[in-house]
Amino acid sequence: MIADELHQHGSVCHAPVYPREVCIRALELQASAVIATHAHPSGDPEPSRADIDMTKRIRDALKTIGVTLLDHIVVTPTGAVSFQTRGLL
């Protein structure tokens, strides 16, 4: 692991994520892969439609610069869901 960083801090119902910014940071770190995580304060770890759509946008943006999105994990106080395990990547 090269780095473990907080990219954005959001509100209870939304955290803005910009694929361009994720790509910039991956390039700065000379990363070959990224694992994304985010919290669901509601306690439900199921990815929302917005989570799925944004993950695909990030995956596609990273792919254009030769970086792999290995996984995106939604974390709650009681559990976690992996996009990779669910076949969402």
RASULJO-V603104 format. One record per pair of residues at least 24 apart in sequence whose ideal C-beta (glycine too) atoms are under 7 Angstrom apart, sorted by the first residue. I is the first residue (numbers start at 1). J is the second residue. D is the distance in Angstrom with one decimal. If there is no record, write none. Layout:
BEGIN
{{I,J,D} {I,J,D}}
END
This chain:
BEGIN
{{2,29,5.1} {2,31,5.8} {3,29,5.6} {12,41,5.7} {17,54,5.8} {19,57,5.1} {19,58,4.8} {19,61,3.7} {20,61,6.9} {22,58,5.5} {22,61,6.8} {22,62,6.8} {23,61,5.3} {23,62,6.1} {23,65,5.5} {26,62,6.4} {26,65,6.9} {26,67,4.8} {27,65,6.3} {31,67,5.8} {32,67,6.3} {32,68,6.8} {33,67,6.4} {33,68,4.4} {33,70,4.9} {34,62,6.2} {34,67,6.1} {34,69,5.5} {34,70,6.7} {35,70,5.0} {35,71,5.0} {36,69,6.8} {36,72,4.3} {37,73,4.6} {37,75,5.8} {38,74,6.2} {39,75,5.2} {39,76,6.8} {40,74,5.5} {40,76,5.1} {43,76,5.0} {43,77,6.3} {43,78,6.0} {44,76,6.8} {45,74,4.9} {45,76,4.6} {45,79,5.0} {45,80,5.7} {45,81,4.3} {46,81,6.3} {47,74,5.6} {47,81,6.2} {47,83,6.6} {47,88,6.6} {52,88,5.9} {55,83,5.8} {55,88,6.7} {59,89,6.3}}
END
